[in-house]
Amino acid sequence: MLEGADAVMLSGETATGQHPALVVDTMCKIISEVEKEYRYNREEDLKPQPHSPSFLSDAICYNACKIARDVNADAVIGMTKSGYTGFILSSYRPKSPLFIFSKEQSLINQLSLSWGVRAFFYSEEESLDSIIADQIQILKKGGFLKSGDTVVSTGSTPVQLHLPTNVLKITKVE
């Protein structure tokens, strides 16, 4: 957890012993406590680095998570073709639930292993506004969002060019 691991695995006796549910429950409690203490202490280390080739995209993702915390958002939503946006949003450990959409089916399982990510397949490419509206409706239908919720979304425009993340939008769910 201190190194920013996205997942942990039980093996040997802890996975197959007489009390696997107790082991998992205990491990979850330990992980939650460590993350609670450590999350804000490493925020400074995670800031986007100006010399990085992905600095602008990283800055959007970093600030999406920061704004989500500031406005007490009910969700952070990202759209990704390469997986990078999902992985970087996850690395910033937002307090809000994190939903990542991709039209690359092969990425859905990979993204689902990232910290806090719930990944969904989505392939439409109309306009960024219609994509965000669709994503919110999908999450509403799935019971993840409700009317009145606040959502912070990231994306890129023009949509058809599949550029790195370059847009941040805050939406109140209708």
C-alpha positions in Angstrom: 0.0 0.0 0.0 2.8 2.4 0.8 4.2 1.8 -2.7 0.9 2.6 -4.4 -0.1 -1.0 -5.2 -3.5 -1.4 -7.0 -4.2 -4.9 -5.7 -2.9 -7.4 -3.2 -3.2 -11.2 -3.4 -3.6 -13.8 -0.7 -1.6 -17.0 -1.2 -0.9 -20.3 0.6 -2.5 -20.9 3.9 -4.1 -17.4 4.1 -6.0 -18.1 0.9 -7.0 -21.7 1.6 -7.0 -22.0 5.4 -9.9 -22.6 7.7 -11.0 -18.9 7.9 -10.5 -17.3 4.5 -13.4 -14.8 5.0 -11.8 -13.6 8.3 -8.4 -13.2 6.5 -9.9 -11.2 3.7 -11.9 -9.0 6.2 -8.8 -8.4 8.3 -6.7 -7.6 5.2 -9.3 -5.1 4.0 -9.3 -3.4 7.4 -5.5 -3.1 7.4 -5.4 -1.8 3.9 -8.2 0.8 4.6 -6.3 2.1 7.7 -3.0 2.3 5.8 -4.6 4.1 2.9 -6.5 6.5 5.1 -3.3 7.6 6.9 -1.1 7.6 3.8 -3.4 9.0 1.1 -2.9 12.7 1.9 0.7 12.5 2.9 1.7 11.5 -0.6 -0.3 14.0 -2.5 2.7 16.2 -2.9 4.7 13.3 -4.5 2.0 12.6 -7.0 1.7 16.1 -8.5 2.1 16.2 -12.3 5.7 16.8 -13.3 6.3 19.7 -15.7 9.1 17.9 -17.5 6.8 14.9 -18.3 5.6 14.4 -21.9 2.1 13.8 -20.4 2.2 16.8 -18.1 -1.0 18.5 -19.5 -3.1 15.3 -19.4 -1.7 14.5 -15.9 -2.6 18.0 -14.7 -6.2 17.6 -15.9 -6.5 14.2 -14.1 -4.8 15.4 -11.0 -7.1 18.4 -10.7 -10.2 16.4 -11.6 -9.5 14.3 -8.4 -8.7 17.4 -6.4 -11.9 19.2 -7.6 -13.9 16.1 -6.9 -12.7 16.2 -3.3 -13.3 19.9 -3.0 -16.9 19.7 -4.3 -17.6 16.4 -2.6 -18.4 14.8 -6.0 -20.3 11.6 -6.1 -18.2 10.3 -9.0 -15.2 10.8 -11.2 -15.7 9.7 -14.8 -12.9 9.2 -17.3 -12.9 8.0 -20.9 -9.8 6.3 -22.3 -8.6 4.6 -25.5 -5.1 3.6 -24.3 -5.9 3.1 -20.6 -3.6 5.9 -19.5 -6.4 8.2 -18.2 -7.9 5.4 -16.1 -4.5 4.4 -14.7 -3.5 8.0 -13.9 -6.9 8.9 -12.3 -6.6 5.7 -10.2 -3.1 6.6 -9.1 -4.4 9.9 -7.6 -6.7 7.9 -5.3 -9.8 10.0 -5.6 -12.2 9.8 -2.6 -15.1 9.7 -5.0 -16.0 6.4 -6.9 -14.1 6.2 -10.1 -15.8 5.1 -13.3 -13.7 4.6 -16.5 -15.2 4.0 -19.9 -13.3 2.6 -22.9 -14.2 1.4 -26.4 -11.2 -1.0 -26.1 -12.7 -4.2 -24.8 -9.3 -5.5 -23.9 -8.7 -2.7 -21.5 -11.9 -3.2 -19.4 -10.4 -6.1 -17.4 -7.0 -4.4 -17.0 -8.6 -1.2 -15.8 -10.8 -3.1 -13.4 -7.7 -4.3 -11.6 -6.6 -0.7 -11.0 -7.3 0.8 -7.6 -10.9 2.0 -7.2 -11.8 1.6 -10.9 -15.1 0.3 -12.2 -14.6 -0.1 -15.9 -17.4 0.0 -18.6 -17.4 -0.6 -22.3 -18.6 2.5 -24.3 -17.9 3.0 -28.0 -19.9 6.1 -29.1 -18.0 9.1 -30.5 -20.5 11.8 -31.2 -19.6 14.9 -29.1 -18.1 15.2 -25.7 -21.3 16.5 -24.2 -23.3 13.6 -25.5 -20.7 11.1 -24.4 -20.7 12.6 -20.8 -24.6 12.6 -20.8 -24.6 8.9 -22.0 -22.1 7.9 -19.4 -24.1 9.6 -16.6 -27.3 7.8 -17.8 -25.5 4.4 -17.9 -24.3 5.0 -14.3 -27.8 6.2 -13.3 -29.3 3.1 -14.8 -26.8 0.9 -13.0 -27.7 2.5 -9.6 -24.3 4.3 -9.2 -25.7 7.8 -9.6 -29.0 9.6 -8.9 -30.5 12.9 -9.6 -28.8 15.7 -7.7 -25.4 14.0 -7.7 -22.3 15.9 -8.7 -20.0 14.3 -11.3 -16.5 15.4 -12.4 -15.7 14.1 -15.9 -12.6 14.0 -18.0 -12.3 13.6 -21.7 -10.7 14.9 -24.8 -11.9 17.0 -27.7 -12.2 16.8 -30.7 -13.5 13.4 -29.7 -12.7 11.6 -33.0 -8.9 12.5 -32.7 -8.5 10.5 -29.5 -6.1 13.0 -28.0 -4.8 12.8 -24.5 -7.2 14.0 -21.8 -7.6 17.8 -22.3 -11.1 18.6 -20.8 -12.6 18.6 -17.3 -16.3 19.1 -16.7 -18.4 19.3 -13.6 -22.1 18.2 -14.0 -25.1 18.1 -11.7 -27.0 14.9 -12.5 -30.6 15.6 -13.6 
